Amino acid sequence: MPQTSIQIAEEITRLLGEQSIESIYRDKILTGRTRQYEMKPPKKGAEVEIIHTLLGVELKVGNRRLLCPDLATARYLSVFARLGCETIAVPYDITNTSRLADELESSWYRMLLLIESMAEGRSARLRRMVERHLIATTRKSIAEAGSGPKYPAFAQPARRKPRR
């Protein structure tokens, strides 16, 4: 009996397990110090592109251009732009951003490869339906996990007595 798009999507989610985008976001990103970033989601089907300009790196989402401090941040944000997320948590420590961007991109492409292999010999319409379902559930679980505080929390040093 042929599987429906929802059954295929659930099987892909099960296969991804801890390597899924929502698991990485929940377990590795939100557990550290983060700051909130507002993406303003693009229109459906908007192309996401990383552009190197004279002023630095930009992430082009549809007609909008977002200035990024470095390539790792642009790669990190591009995954969430493809998902259509509104607000996300961005790691405050920039040394972690590159590693997390690698994991998120790997998860994204692994998901696309699993869609192709699970829907092999089936219609392109079914593949698109599975992809839409996976993107919608991932976006929903990221929104439910939250985007962290607007500004990172800083530990206040103990108050010293003034010198006399």
N, C-alpha and C positions, 0 to 999 in steps of 0.2 A: 504494500500500500504506500503510495507516494506521501512524503511528508509535506506539511503546510509550511508557509514562510515562518510562522511563529515557532513551530517545532524545530525548524532548522536554526533559527536565531537562538533559541534556548539551548540547543546542543552546542552551538559555537560559544555561548557564554560559559557553559559548563567546561568546555575544552580549554578556554582561556584561563579560567580559574583566577589564581592570584596574579596572573600576568595581564589581566584586563585593565583598561584605562581607569575604571571606577575603583578597582582595588588599589592600584598604584596611587591614585589621588587620595583615597581615604587613609591608606596605611602608611604611605611614605611622605606625602606632601603635607597633609593636615596635621600630622603628629609633630612637625617641626614649627619653628617660627615663620610665620607667613604674613603677607600683607594682601589686602583685597585689591583686585584689578577688575575694572568694569569694561567688558568687551563690547557691549551694544551689539547684539547678534546680527549677523549679516542676513540678507535675503536668502531664501532657499536656493541652493545651487550656485551661490556666489563663489567665485574662484579665490583660493587662498594662495598667495605667492610671497616669497621672501625676496626683497629687492635690496641690492647693495648700491647706495648712493654716495655722493661726495660728503654728505653730512653724517653718514653712518648706515645702519641697517634699518629697513622699514618692512613692516608686514602689511601687505596690501590685501584687504578683505573686501571683495566687490569693488566699490568705488572709494572706499575709505583707506587711508594710509595711517598706520600706527607706528610712531617712532619708537624703536627699541634700542636699549643701551648696547646690546651685543647680539651676536648670531645665536647664541644658546637661548636667550630669552625669546627671540623671534621664533625659533623652532618650537619652544615650549608653548608659546601662545598660539602657534599655527594649528596644533592638534585641537585645542579647545575652540578655535575659530571654525574648524571643519565640523565640529560637533554642534556649533551654534549656541554655545553657552553664553549666559548673560554676565554673570560675575563669577570669578574664580579666585583661588588662592595662589599667590606666586611666592616661592620661597624667598625669604629675606636674605639668606646667605647665597650669594651668587656663585659660590664654588660648587653648590649642589645642582644648580640649574641645568648644566650641560648633561650630567648623568641622568637626571630625571627626564630631560628632553629626549635622550636616547631611548629610555625605557618606554616613554609614551609613544614615540614614533614607531618603535618596534611593535608595540601592542596594536597600534592602528593598522600597520601593514600586515601583521599576523591575522588580524580580524578580516581584512580584505582577502587574504589568501585562503582563509578557511571558508569564506563565503563562496569563492570560486570553486574550491574543491568539493564542498558539500552540495553545491547546486550544479555540479558538472552534468552536462547533458540535458539540463533544464533550460527554460526560457530566460532571456535577459530580464524580463519583467519580474520574475520570481527573485532573481538576484537583487534587483533594485528594492523590492519589497523587504527582503531580509536585511539589506543594508539600512534602509530607513527605520526598520523596527529596532535594530541594534543601536543606531545613533540616538533614537528617541529614548530608549531605556537608559542608555549611558548618560545622556544629558539630564534626564530626570533624577538619576541616582547622584549625580554630581551636585545638582541643585539641592537635593535633600541633605547631602553631606554638609553643605554650607560653603561659604567662601572665606571664612575666618574673619578676624578683626580688620577694620579698615586700615589701622596702623599697627605695626608690630609692638608687642609689649616689651618694655625694657625694665630690667631689674634695677631698682633704685638703690644706690649705694647707701650704706649706713651713714647717718648724719654725723659729721665731725663737729667737735667743739672748736670755736674760733681761737686762733692764737692770740696771745696778749703780749 
